[in-house]
Amino acid sequence: MTDETTSSLEDDYLSAADALPVPDEPPGDGPFLDVSDLRVHFPTDDGVVKSVDGLSFQLERGKTLGIVGESGSGKSVTSLSIMGLHKEGTARISGEILLNGQNLIGMSREKRRGLRGKNMAMIFQDPLSAMHPYYTVGNQIIEAYRIHHNVSKAVARKHAIDLLDRVGIPNPKSRVDDYPHQFSGGMRQRAMIAMALSCDPELLIADEPTTALDVTVQAQILDLIRDLQEEFNSAVIIITHDLGVVAELADDILVMYAGRCVEYGTADDIFREPQHPYTWGLLGSMPRLDRARSERLLPIKGTPPSLINVPSGCPFHPRCSFARLTGGASETEVPELRDVGEGHQIACHLSTDDRMRLWTTEIKPNL
Amino acid sequence: MLLFVVTAITFLIFFGVPRLGGATADDLASRYVGKTATGQQIHQTAERLGFTDPLYEQYGRFIKGLFVGADYDTGVNKDHCPAPCFGYSFITRNPVLPDLLDRLPVTLSLASGAAVLWLLGGVATGVVSALKRGSIFDRLSMGVALAGVSLPIFFTGLLSLSIFSYALGWTPPGGTNPVEQDNPLDWASALILPWITLALLYAAQYARLTRAGMLETMEEDFIRTARAKGLRERTVVVKHGLRSALTPILTIFGLDLGLLLGGAILTETTYSLPGIGQYAVLAITNQDLPKVLGVTLVGAIFIILANLIVDLLYAVVDPRVRKA
C-alpha cells in the first residue's frame, strides 16, 4: 500500500517535470513565484507524515506573503522545500514550484544550488545556531557572496562591510571581523539578513525571523526587512506563528493547518473579516493591550493533529466549536478552498450565513 | 608540579611499597649484586645506592640531581652526572638520560608516523561513514573499527609480522634504521608495519568518534545555512561540518598522543624497535629504578606537552576559546 502511494507520487513528480521543459521565460510572464499543489511527505516507520498536503499560492515581486500557523502546520517544511533544503531521500515532494517560470521541483541538483543564495535566500529563526561559530561574520557573508560572484576576497569584503552597514550594524569595518558570539541577538539577526541579501535575492524567505529576539529588537528587524524589501524589490515570505509580525509586514496572509491552506486573503481580509474558525481561534489567542486583563484569552482547545493520521474530513473539526453546524460534512468531507470574496478564500463547510452570524454575534465582540 | 607528583608516586611505589611489605634495604639491594655476594657486600651496595637513607632523602637526592646534577658512586669509580641528572642505572651503571635520548628518535618516529596515519585514516573513514550512514561502507568500516579497538597489538603485530615480514618478505622483521639516513624509504619501510599496527588501534576509535561527531554536526542549523547559501556539498561537509566535528577529536588526540607511550611499549616490544617503550620494559623487568623513573618522567613530559599543544590548538580551532 505504501508502495502504491510512493509510485503515484513519483509519477506526479515525473509528469510535472516532463510537462514543463522549463524555458527560461522572461520574468513577468505569470506570477513570480507560483506554488501549486505542493505536497511534501516524509515516509517513516510509523507511516507517511504529510507535512504539506496540496498547498498552492502565488507571490509577486515587491509583495510580502505571511504564512501563519501553529507548530507542525507545515510552514517551515514549505519554505525548506522551496529552497530545496530537504535531505535527499527523506522527503517526497510533488507539485510545482515555479520561480520566474522555472520549476524548482525536478530541477537538477546543481542548477538548484545555483539558485540558492542567489535568486532565493533564507533568514533563519535562531541566528546564533544558524551561523557557524568558528567563522567571522564577515567571512560568512563573504563566502555567501563569492559562491555566486567571481570576485576577489577584498572586493567581497568591501561588499560585506557595505551590507553590514546597510542592515544597521554600527562600526561595520571592525565588526566584520567579529565572531557571531560577539554579536548581540539582534545584531546577529541583522548579520544573518545581510548574509541572505548578499546576492540581491529576488525571493527572500524569513522563517520566524524574530522569534528568538527581544520584543524591542523584533520591531527593528521587521522594519529592516520591510525597508530592504522596498529597496531590493524582492518577494518576501514571512513564516511565523505570531500574528503581530504578519500584521506588521504582510500584504497577503496564508493560514496553514495540518499541511493545508485553510484561509487565504489580504492582511485586511484576515484581520478585519476572518472567515475560518481556525483563524478566529488564532486571533482570539493573541493577547491585546487594549483589553482588560480580567478577560481571558480564547485559546484554541486541543493540540495540532498528528500528520500521520490526519483527522478525516476537515482536519480542524475535532478542535472546531462549530463543526456540529455543518451536518456531519466536517467529519467526512475534506473542504475545498472556495472564494468568499475578492481574493479571499477559505476551506470550511460552514455556510455563509452561519459564518456571518457567528462572526458578528460570537467572535467579533470577544476579539 | 605534575612532574614532581609523578616522580614522587613512582618513588613511593618502588621503595615505599616493598618496605610496607617488610622488605629491608638489604633485600632491595640484593637484586643489584651478584648471586654470590655476601651479606657484607649487599649491605655496602645498599648504602652506596642510598637504600638505607629515609625515603624523603632519597627522593630529595633525585630531585636535586635533576636541577643541579649529582655525583654518583658507581662502585667502580665516582662520576659526576650533570643536570638534568635522571640518575644512574643500578645495573648497567650508565647514566639514564643519554640512553633515553638515544632511544627517543625511534619512539618519536613510531608515534608521529602512527599518529598521522590514524588521524587521517580514522577521520576520513568516520566522515564517509557518517555521510553514507547505513551503507555497506559504513557497516563494514564500523565493523573493522570494532575489531580494531578490540584486537590487542601483540596479536595484530605478530600476525602482521608473520604475514608481511616472514611469509611475504616485504618488510624487515624488526629493528629500525635511523631517521637521519640518506634514504628515508629505508626508515619508513622498517616502521611501516609498526605504524599500521599502532594506528589501527587508534584509528578505529577515531573513526567512531568522527562518525558520531559528524552525524551530530550535519544536523546543525549552520549546516542548513551553509546549504542555503548555495555552497557545494563538499564545501558544506568539510568547511562547515568537519571543522566543528574536529574539536572534540582534537581533545582526544592530545590525550592519546601523551598516552602513546603505553601503546609504544607493546609495539616496540613486538617489533623489537629500540625505543623508549622497549627500554621501559627492560627497566621494569630488571627493577632498575632510575631507568623506570626516567621513562616515567619522559612520559609525563610527553603528556604535558601534548596537552599544552592541544590547548593552544583549541584556540586556533574555536574562536570562542580565545577571548574567554
Interface residues (C-beta under 8 A of the other chain):
Chain A: M83 L85 R113 G114 L115 R116 G117 K118 A121 M122 F124 D126 S129 A130 M131 H132 P133 Y134 T136 E143 A144 I147 H148 Y179 H181 Q182 M195
Chain B: E220 D221 F222 R224 T225 A226 R227 A228 K229 G230 L231 R232 H240 R243 S244 V317 D318 P319 R320 K323
